Amino acid sequence: MTDASPSEEDRLAQALYERVHTRGETVADASAALGLTEAQQETVRNRLIHLGLLSPESELSIEAAAALALNLERSHRALDKLVEQHVLTASLAKNYLGLARPAGDDTSVQFYPREERATRLNQRLNELAEMAQHEIAELHPAANWTPQRLDGGVERNKVSLSRGVRIRALHAQIALSDPLVRDHLRARASEGIEIRFAPIVPTRMLVYDRRIAIIQADPEDLRAGAVLIRGGNVVRSLAAIYDYLWLTASEPQEVPRHGMAMTGQQHAVLRLLATGAKDDVIARKLGVSNRTVTRVVAELMAILGADSRFQAGVRAARLGWLD
């Protein structure tokens, strides 16, 4: 006897079911009586199990009416679930999808306070990395980097890079003075991230596809939280500023050995600042105005990522800039 066609399979399944159900034969005995091959027996058995007419464990037959009722109940449950899923999908599209772009307003702003940085903001960063299709632009000012902070976005970047997203990262030149950061950036560059350096990076910022930006809420205090901005015009302007900073930034091999090339005036002010001299004293010794000294001190604090003059002096000494 040859293997059964689909129509023949149903005929054989009916014959096997009848013998098992009405005569009480086992599947093996009924198959032998019908002259089924082992392959046909397995096919017909599976067919009856699929129809709910045969128990897969005991191989006992099940009343056709009971099997029909059970299948109808399963169908109703599946249909109810399908309808529920359809309603949920429609509700999502109608009530929530539009929130990302408010009608008649191209810009929306959302603030993430300090206490939410490790939870909601990280979740949002993961979502934005998944959504990015073309480009992610990063600004990273001087900071007290730790291994944990450096590794925070590594996995996100890997996911984006694997999908062909271009990632550009602009760092403060002073970052190259720290061996930990230097090794980290070298590893990121080997993964395909484009990295450049600028003497001063004013604030932390991430721009996704020129549509969404996340900016440090207070450029003087990383702990103050972050602001998420959506909106083509506003974010495109921020992206244009980033492009200018990128064009004027240096490639890694162009950055001086200590990661920072100070002007003679900056170096002179820094040395006097480290002695504890006040602005007016520094101004008299250098023959410049107090306003010039204030400006140079602000530049040095930004370069060093320092919150105070004392901290700037400590960091400069640690980096060997006072030698």
MOHUKA-V497061 format. One record per pair of residues at least 12 apart in sequence whose ideal C-beta (glycine too) atoms are under 7 Angstrom apart, sorted by the first residue. I is the first residue (numbers start at 1). J is the second residue. D is the distance in whole Angstrom. If there is no record, write none. Layout:
# MOHUKA-V497061
[[I & J & D] [I & J & D]]
This chain:
# MOHUKA-V497061
[[1 & 35 & 5] [1 & 36 & 7] [1 & 37 & 6] [3 & 39 & 6] [3 & 40 & 6] [4 & 40 & 6] [4 & 43 & 7] [9 & 43 & 6] [9 & 44 & 7] [9 & 47 & 6] [12 & 34 & 7] [12 & 36 & 7] [12 & 40 & 7] [12 & 44 & 5] [13 & 44 & 5] [13 & 47 & 5] [13 & 48 & 6] [15 & 34 & 6] [16 & 30 & 5] [16 & 31 & 7] [16 & 34 & 6] [16 & 44 & 5] [16 & 48 & 7] [17 & 48 & 6] [17 & 53 & 6] [17 & 61 & 6] [19 & 33 & 7] [20 & 61 & 5] [21 & 61 & 4] [26 & 59 & 7] [27 & 45 & 6] [27 & 59 & 5] [51 & 67 & 6] [52 & 67 & 4] [52 & 70 & 6] [52 & 71 & 6] [53 & 67 & 5] [100 & 230 & 7] [106 & 231 & 5] [106 & 232 & 6] [106 & 233 & 6] [107 & 229 & 7] [107 & 230 & 7] [107 & 231 & 3] [107 & 234 & 5] [108 & 230 & 5] [108 & 231 & 6] [109 & 227 & 6] [109 & 229 & 5] [110 & 228 & 4] [111 & 217 & 7] [111 & 225 & 6] [111 & 227 & 6] [112 & 225 & 5] [112 & 226 & 5] [112 & 228 & 7] [113 & 225 & 5] [114 & 223 & 5] [114 & 224 & 6] [114 & 225 & 5] [117 & 225 & 7] [117 & 226 & 7] [121 & 226 & 6] [124 & 228 & 7] [125 & 156 & 6] [126 & 156 & 6] [128 & 208 & 5] [128 & 212 & 6] [129 & 156 & 4] [129 & 159 & 6] [129 & 160 & 5] [130 & 159 & 7] [132 & 160 & 6] [132 & 165 & 5] [132 & 208 & 5] [132 & 209 & 6] [133 & 165 & 7] [133 & 209 & 6] [134 & 165 & 7] [134 & 166 & 7] [134 & 209 & 5] [135 & 165 & 7] [135 & 166 & 5] [135 & 209 & 6] [136 & 160 & 6] [136 & 165 & 6] [136 & 167 & 5] [136 & 206 & 7] [136 & 208 & 6] [137 & 168 & 5] [137 & 207 & 4] [137 & 239 & 7] [137 & 242 & 5] [138 & 168 & 7] [138 & 169 & 4] [138 & 170 & 7] [138 & 206 & 6] [139 & 170 & 5] [139 & 201 & 6] [139 & 203 & 7] [139 & 204 & 6] [139 & 205 & 4] [139 & 242 & 7] [140 & 169 & 6] [140 & 170 & 7] [140 & 171 & 5] [140 & 172 & 7] [140 & 201 & 6] [140 & 204 & 6] [141 & 172 & 5] [141 & 201 & 4] [141 & 202 & 7] [141 & 203 & 6] [141 & 204 & 6] [141 & 305 & 6] [142 & 172 & 4] [142 & 174 & 5] [142 & 175 & 7] [142 & 303 & 7] [142 & 304 & 6] [142 & 305 & 3] [143 & 222 & 7] [143 & 305 & 6] [145 & 178 & 6] [145 & 180 & 6] [145 & 181 & 5] [147 & 180 & 7] [150 & 181 & 7] [150 & 184 & 5] [157 & 193 & 6] [158 & 191 & 7] [161 & 191 & 6] [161 & 192 & 5] [167 & 193 & 5] [167 & 194 & 7] [168 & 194 & 5] [168 & 246 & 6] [169 & 188 & 7] [169 & 193 & 6] [169 & 195 & 5] [170 & 196 & 5] [170 & 198 & 6] [170 & 201 & 6] [170 & 245 & 6] [170 & 246 & 6] [170 & 249 & 6] [171 & 185 & 7] [171 & 195 & 7] [171 & 197 & 5] [171 & 201 & 7] [172 & 198 & 7] [172 & 200 & 7] [172 & 201 & 4] [172 & 305 & 7] [173 & 197 & 5] [173 & 198 & 7] [173 & 199 & 5] [173 & 255 & 5] [173 & 259 & 5] [173 & 260 & 5] [174 & 259 & 5] [174 & 260 & 5] [174 & 303 & 6] [174 & 304 & 6] [174 & 305 & 7] [175 & 259 & 7] [176 & 197 & 7] [176 & 255 & 6] [176 & 259 & 3] [177 & 258 & 6] [177 & 259 & 4] [177 & 319 & 5] [195 & 252 & 6] [196 & 246 & 6] [196 & 249 & 4] [196 & 250 & 6] [196 & 251 & 6] [197 & 249 & 6] [197 & 250 & 5] [197 & 252 & 7] [197 & 255 & 5] [198 & 245 & 6] [198 & 249 & 5] [199 & 260 & 7] [199 & 303 & 6] [200 & 299 & 7] [200 & 302 & 5] [200 & 303 & 6] [202 & 219 & 6] [203 & 215 & 6] [203 & 216 & 5] [203 & 219 & 4] [204 & 216 & 4] [204 & 222 & 7] [205 & 238 & 7] [207 & 235 & 6] [207 & 238 & 6] [207 & 239 & 5] [207 & 242 & 6] [210 & 235 & 6] [210 & 236 & 5] [210 & 239 & 4] [211 & 230 & 7] [211 & 232 & 6] [211 & 235 & 6] [212 & 228 & 7] [212 & 230 & 5] [212 & 235 & 6] [213 & 229 & 5] [213 & 235 & 5] [213 & 238 & 5] [214 & 226 & 5] [214 & 228 & 5] [215 & 227 & 5] [215 & 229 & 7] [258 & 319 & 6] [258 & 320 & 7] [258 & 321 & 7] [260 & 303 & 6] [265 & 296 & 6] [266 & 296 & 6] [266 & 299 & 7] [266 & 300 & 6] [268 & 286 & 6] [269 & 282 & 6] [269 & 293 & 6] [269 & 296 & 5] [269 & 297 & 6] [269 & 300 & 7] [270 & 300 & 6] [270 & 316 & 6] [270 & 321 & 6] [270 & 322 & 7] [271 & 322 & 6] [272 & 285 & 6] [273 & 297 & 6] [273 & 309 & 6] [273 & 312 & 7] [273 & 313 & 6] [274 & 313 & 4] [274 & 316 & 6] [274 & 317 & 7] [274 & 322 & 6] [279 & 293 & 5] [279 & 294 & 6] [297 & 309 & 7] [300 & 312 & 6] [304 & 316 & 6]]
